[in-house]
Amino acid sequence: MLLSGIVYCLGMATTVHAENPQVRPNVLFIAIDDLNDWIGCLGGHAQTLTPNIDRLAARGVLFTNAHCPAPACNPCRSAVFTGRAPNRSGMYDNRQQMREVMPQEKIIPQHFREHGYRASGSGKLLHYFIDAASWDEYFPAAETENPFPATFSPPKRPVSLPVGGPWQYVETDWAALDVTDEQYGGDWAVTQWVGEQLSQRHAQPQFWGCGIYRPHEPWFVPKKYFEPFPISSIQLPPGYKVNDLDDVPAAGVRGARNRYFAHIQERKQWRQGVQGYLASIHFADAMLGRVLDALDTGPNADNTIVVLWSDHGWQLGEKEHWQKYTGWRAVTRVPLIVQVPKNLASKLPQGTPAGTICDAPVNLLSLFPTLVDLCGLPSKSNCDGPSLLPLLLDATADWPHKSITHLATPESYSVSGRTHRYIHYSDGSEELYHITKDPFEWTNLAAKKSAVLLLTEFRRTSPKSFAKRIEPSIESLVKLAWHPLDATNPPASQPEGTPFQVHFNNSRMTSVELLWMNDAGEPVSYGEIASGKLKSQQTRPGAAWMLRDAESKASLGYFLVGDRTAQAIIPATSDEKQ
């Protein structure tokens, strides 16, 4: 039986002593979404305001060369929580479902629960689901599998950035909201709930997960967080350089030019976008401050390990890219801070020296084995990352590892070392950067004769095996809206962007005919779909697909394709439903 409950019940001091092997440290595991190095202690942008992240860094270890396992929310968070690298699990991008790819894999809170901990969480920790069975308690309620509390949204959208086409993510927008933090809800509600847990004494050791959603899009936050960043003073990203793609291979160029940055420039919204991101970071930092204040003033300050991380960074025009998903340092490099109080972890009795900086190339995959080490728990046998314990003991310790970030396509990845970074695409093309001399990766050295030895070493130490990407089930995909036909005809297709599959499912009792509406608004037949059958069709954002009865040729309705693969359910008639 754990003795922590007895300690608390007797009202004894809350400091947990490492010499008592039965007492476990608490863990506060904080994830901030889409945060790059625009924080004060990493110096990514001169105007950023992050006093609370900076104060946490000042009392723990700041890893200045930390990278994500994947540059997208879903594969990164899945890797962090399971300890499995994308090339081992087959979990590569946002469209997949973690529990379809890894149905039995234990995640961090469940592992801790199996060894005497109570696991409580709030906010976005996994990718848009909670995994209810792995937690004791969650806010919002775990059974909803929706990690987001109610959040204020402007009644009329978009606010600032007009929609450029069906390829555009609906949340790419920004605005200063005339609401208080509490009225805004969202991250305020998450940090309120987490703060209440931190303010209480607990009979068991605790694992607390706290997911702060901003600066994830949309960049809507209360207007007071915009006020320190007047638009006239906004500095553009320091990593931006004209013609920066000139020495990048075709695969990298395709990944960079995703329409967003060009659209934002055309609408003269670049500075406004930077302002929105800075404001959202400032807001996220303030929410973190609420959590740290609750910890510092409550009974758990001396017996809680704090880990802060972000799932990936964000490009705001560097290399003509806006968003994430690339292998460049602006996206792969993430904030990572670990604070361990003294006399808490038996393997780290002195705790983490305040203000320590470590420049070793580390990866978020290491968080699972690191926490297991610090808390004295049995290891999880299939974690793919090394524990950070040697670097927490000595930030200058020998570290033979490089940090691997896997892109959405197997065999596309980046490798971060201490002084250089290497990017490899699945077609064999490469990039190489000297990050100590060229931190913004402006000069690709891969074609230089002087880089041959470095390239050989990076190739030698790069991943050699890649699990097959596991496609999401059709049932898990978003559903396209069905538009019944009235007197009007379906719109003409305006296809833009990269092709993908849409799966048409005929729920009617009769066969239907699938027709693509060409750009002149004329229907082009793509064959029939029998009753109860499925037809998978390659298409593009902005395409319109009409359905008509195969026998009578009566028009039924249509679907408009959005920005991602989806299912399109052709509904049964009202008579058939009866």
N, C-alpha and C positions, 0 to 999 in steps of 0.2 A: 504494500500500500504506500502511496506517496505521502510524504510528511508535510507537504506545503500546506494542506488544509489544517493540520494541527498547529503549524506555526501561525497561520492567520487567525485561527480561532482563539488562540491564547493571546492575541494582540501583540505578539512579539514584533521586533523590527523586521521590516520587509526586505532588508538586504539578504540575499541568498549567498551562502558561503560555498565556495568551490570544494572545500574539503568534505562536505556532506554530499555523497554521491547520489542520494535519493531525491534531492531537491533539484528541480529543473528550472532553467531560466524561462521567462516568458519571451515571446517573439512578436514584434510588431513589424509586419511585412507590408510595405507601402509601395504601390505601383502608381506612377503618374503616366498618363497616356500621351503618346506622340510628342514627347519632350526631347529636343535636341540639346546641343551644348550651350544654348542661350541662357545660361545661369551664371550668376556672378562669379562663383568659384571656378568655373571652367572658361570664363572670358569669351564666350561665343559671340556675344553682341554687346556693344558698349552701353546700350541704353536699358538693358534688361534690369528688372527689379525683383530679386529673389532673396530677401533677407533671411527667410526661414530655412530654405535649402542651404544657404551659406552657413547659418548657425549650426545646423546639423553636421555639415562637413567639418566645421571648426572643432567639433568635439569627437570626431571619429576618423575613419580612414576614407579618403576620397580617391577613387580609382579614376585616373585621368585618361586611361587607354582601355576603357571597358567597351565591349561591343555586344550587340544582340545576336542571338542564334539565327534570326531571320528578320528581314526588314519590313515586317507586317505584323499586325496585332495577333492574329490567330496562331500562326506557326510559332511565333516567339513565345507567347504566353503558354501555349501547349508544351513547348520545350522546357520553359522555366519550371512549370508546375509538375511535369513528369520526370524531368531530368534527362529526357531523350532528345538527341540531336535530330534535326529534320531528315538528314540523310540516313539515319537509322530507323526512324519511325515511318517515313513516307509522308509526313505532315509538312507541306511546303507553302501553302497559301491560304488566304482568307476564305476561299470558297469551300474548303473542306470542312468536315465536322470531326472534332477531336474524338468523340466517342465512337464514331464509325471507323476511324483510323486506329485508335488505341482503346478498344472497348474495356479492357481489364486493367489498364495501367493505373496504379495508385498515384494520386497527386499529393503534394506536400501536406495539406491539412489532414488528410486521411492517415498518412504515415505517422504524423504526430499524435493523432487520436489513438492509434493502435499502441502507443507507448505512453499513455497516461495524460495526454493533453486534452483540453477542450478547445475546439476550433470554431471561431466566430469570424464572420466576414461581412463586408459591405462594399457596394459599388462594383465597378468593372474590374474583375481580377482575371477570369477567363474571358474568352471572346463571345460576349453577348449571351452567355448562359452561366449558371451557377454551379452545376454538378451537385445537386442538393444532397445526395447520399454521402458526400465527402465532408460535410460540415455538421456541427451540432446546432448552429444558429446562424441566421443570415438576415440582413436588412437590405432590400425588401425581402419578404418571406421566401425562403429557399424553394418551396414547392412551386412558385410561379416561374422559376427559371429565368426571371427577368431581373438583372442586377441593378436596374436604374430606378431610383425614386423619381417622383414627379418633378419635372424641370420646366421652368417658364420658357415659353417660346413666343416670338413675335407672331401676332395673329395673321400677318400678311407676309408671305415669303415669295421670292427672295427679297432680302432687305437691301443689300449692297451690290452683290455680284449677279447680274442677269444670267440666266441659264444659257449657255452657249450651244447646247444641243443635247440630244439624248445620251451622249457619252458622259455628261457631267454628273458627278456625285451630288445628290440633292443637298447634302449638308455643307457644301463648299460655299460659305457665306460668312459674314461678320457684321456685328452691330453692337453698339453700346445700349444697354437696356435700362430703362428708367424704373428699376426695382431695387429693393434692398437685397442683401445676401440671403436672408431668410425667405423672402418672397421668391427669389430665384429658385430655391430648392436645390435639387441635383446634388452637387458636391457638398453644399452646405449641409444638407440632410445626412449625407454619408458621414461627414466628419463630426456632426453632432452625435450620431449614434455611436461611432467608434470612440469618441471622447467620453461618452457615458460609460462604456466598458472599461476604459482606462482609469476612470475615476473611482472604481470599485475595488474592494479586496475580493480575491477569488480563492476558493478552496483547492482548485487544481491549477497546475501551470497552464498558461494560456498561449494559443497561437491566434493572433489577430491579423486578419487581412484587411487592408484599407485600399480601395481603388478610387483614385481621384481621376475623373474623366477628362477635364480640361488639362492641357490645351488641345484635345481632340476637337475636330470640327463638329458643329459650327462654332465659330468664335464669337458666340453670344455670351457676354458676361455683363454684370452691373456696370453702369457708366463710370463709376468712380475708379474702376481699374483701367479705363481708357485715358483718364485725365492726366496722368503723368507723361503721356505720349502724344502731345499735340502733333497733328499731321504735318505741320510745317517743319517740324524738327526731325521727322523720322529718317533714320539712316538705313539705307538699303543693305542687304546682307553683305558682310565683308568678303565672303567667298565667291561673290559673283564676278565673272570676267567675260567680256565680250569674246565670242568665237572660242569659247572654252571646249567645245566639242570637236575642234578641228583635228586633234590627235587621238580621238576616242574611236575604237572599232565600231563597225556598223551595228553590232548587237547592243552596245552601250547607247548609241545614238537613238536607236528605236525605243529603248527603255526610258530615255530622258524626255523625248519629245512626245508627251502624252496629251497635248492640246491645252492643258490648264494654264501654263505660264503664258503662252501666246494669247490666249483669251483674256487673261488678267491684264496683260499689257495693252491689248487693244481697247479694253474698257477703262484704261487709266486707273486701275485699282491696285497697282503693285504696292505703293506706300500704304494704302489703306489695309491691304492684306497683312503687311508686316506689322502695322499698328495693332490689328486684331489679334495676331499671334502673341505679340508682346503683352497685350492686355490680358489675354487668356492665361499666359504663363504667370503674370502677376497675381491673378485670381487664384490659380492653382496653388501658388506659393502661400497665399493668405490662408487657404483651406488647410494646407499642411501645418501652418502655424497654430491653428486651432487644435490639431491633433497633438503637436509637440507640447503645447501649453497644458493640455489635459494630462499628458503623461508626466510632465515636470512637476505639476502641482498635486498629483494624486499619489496613491500608495505604492505605485509600481515602477517608479523612476529608476530605482537602483537594482531592479531584478528583471529588466527587460532589454533584450537585444533589439536594436532598430536597424532595419535594412530598407533603404530607399533605392528604387530603380525605375527606369522608364523602358517601355517595350521596344522603342526605336526612335530615331530622330526624324527630321523633316527638312526637306529642301524647299526654299522659298525663292527659287530662280537660279540657284547655282546650277551650272551646266544645263541651263534652259529647262530645268525640271521643277515641278511643283507637286508635292506629295512625298510619298515614301517609296518603298519597293526596290530601290536601286542598291548597288553594291558600294557606293561611295561613302566616304567617312561621315559626311553630313547626315547620313541616315543611319549608318551602322553604329556609330559612336553614341553612347548613352551615358547619362548620369548614373553613378553607382556609389553609394555611401553605406558603410557598415560601422555601427557604433556598438561596442560591447563594454558595459561597466566593469570596474574592477571587482575581483573576488566573486565572479559570477560563473564563468565557464572554466571548468577544471583544466582544459587544454590551453586556455588563454587567461591565466589568473590575474595578470596585470591589466587586462582589458585592452582596448585600442587606445594608443596614445593620441591625445587631442591634436587635431590639425595635421595628421599624417597624410602625406600624398604618395601614391604609388603609381608609377607609370608602366608597370608590367602589362602586357597585352592579355586581358582577362575577358571572360565571357559570362553572360548571365546563366548559362548552363551550369555554372559552378555553384549557384546559390543553394540548390537542394543539398548536395553533399557538404557544403560549408555549414549550413544550419544544423544538419545532423551531427557534424563534428562538434560544433559549439555547444550543443545541448546534450551531448553524450548519449545519443540514441544509436541503435543498431543501424548500419548503413543499408541503403537500398541498392541491391546488387547490380542493377543495370543502368545506373547513372552514367552519362557519357562525358561529364566534365570533371576536372580535378577540383578538389577542395581548395578554397582560398586561404585555409588556415596558415600555411607557411608564410604567406604575404601579410597576414594579420599579425603574425608573430614578429616579422621583420620585412618591412616594405621593400627592402633592397635585396631580399633573398634571391638566390638563383631560381629562375622560372623558365623551364625549358619549353614551355608551351606557346603556341600561337593561337590566335582567336579566330574562329571560323564563323562566317555569316553565310547562310545558304539562301539563294534567291528562289523564286517560284518555280523555275525549271531545274530539274535535277542536272547536276554537273555544272551549274552556274553558281559561283560563290566568290566571296572575298576572304582574304587571309590577312590579318593584322599582326605585325610584329612590333618590336620596339621602335624601329627607325623607318621601316618601309611597309607599304601595303601592296598587296597583289590581288588583282581581280581576274577571274577566269570565267569565260562564257562557254556554254555547251557546244558552240561551234568551234571551240579551240582558240578563239581570239583572246587577247590578254591586255591588261594594263598593269603598270608598276609605278609607284610613287614613293618619293623620299619625303616622308611626312614631317621629319624634323626640320627640313629645309623648305618644304613645300606643303604646309598643313592643309591648304585648300585643294590640293591635288590638281594643280593647273598644268603640270608637265608630265605627260606619260612617257616613262623611260623604257617601255618594253621593247622598242625597236633600236635602242642604243647598244652598241657593242660593249660598252662599259658595264652593262647590266646583265651580261650573260651569266655570270656566276650567281648573282642574286636570283635571277629567274630560275636557274637550275635548282637552287636550294628551296625556293618556294614550291616549285613543282614536286620536288621530292617529298616535302612534308605536307602536301595538300591531300585532301580526302581521296581515297581510291575506290570506295564502294558507295553506291547510292541506291537506297530503297526506292522501289517503284512508287510513283505518285498514286495515291488511292483517290479515285474520283468520288465526289459526294453522291449520295443516293439522290435520285430524282425527288423523292418525297421531302428531302431536307431543303430543297431549293426554294427561293422566293417564288410567289405565284404572280403571274401577270394578270392585270385587271381585264375582265371580259367586258366588251362593249357591245351590247345588243344593237342590231341595226334597226333604224327607223326609216324615215324617208330619205335620209342623207346617205351618201356613199362613204365607204371607208376612206381615210386620207391616203394620199400618195406616200410612198416610202421616201424617207430622206436618210438613207443609211450613211453612218459615219463611224469611224473607229475600227477596232479589231474584231474579226468574226469570232463567234462562239456558238454553242449549241443551245437551242430552246427545244423543250420536249413537249409536244402536243399530245394531250391525253383526251381521248374521245369518251365522254361519259354518257353520250346519247345511246339509244337503242337501235339507231340506224347509222349507216356509214355517212361520213362527211367528206367533202373535198377541200383540200388546203390550197389556198391561192395567195401568192405574193402580189401585193399591189406595187407595180413598178413606179418609177419617178414621174410618170405621166398619169398615174392613177388608174392604170389598166391592170386587170387581174391576170396573173400568169399561174396556170395550174401546176402544182407540185404533187399531184396524185391524191389518192383516197386514203382515209383512215377508217378502218372497220370499227364497229361498235366495240367498246371496251379495250381498244388497242392504242398503242403509243407509237408516235412517229417523232424521231429526233432529227431536227433540221438545223443546219448551219445557217446563221443569220448575223446581222450586225445591229448595233444601236440605231434606233430610228426607223427600222423596218416595220411595215404594217402587213399583217397576215389576216386574210379574210377566210371564213369558213362558210360553206353552203352545203345544203342537203345534197348528197351524191345522186339521188334519184330525181327529185323534183327541181333541183338547181335553185331552190329558194335560198336567198342569202340569210344567214343566221346572225353573224356578228363578227367582231375582229379583235385582234390583240395588237398593241403597240409595244415593240421590244425596247427595253430599258438599257441600262449600262452593264448588265451582267447576265450570266447564264441563268435560266429560269425554267419553271414548268408553266405550261399554259393549259388549263383545264377547260375543255369545251363542255359547258354545263348541260345536264339533261333538261328536257322540257318539264314544265310544271305537271303535265299529265304523267310523264314517266316517273317523276318523283313520288307521285301518289301510288 
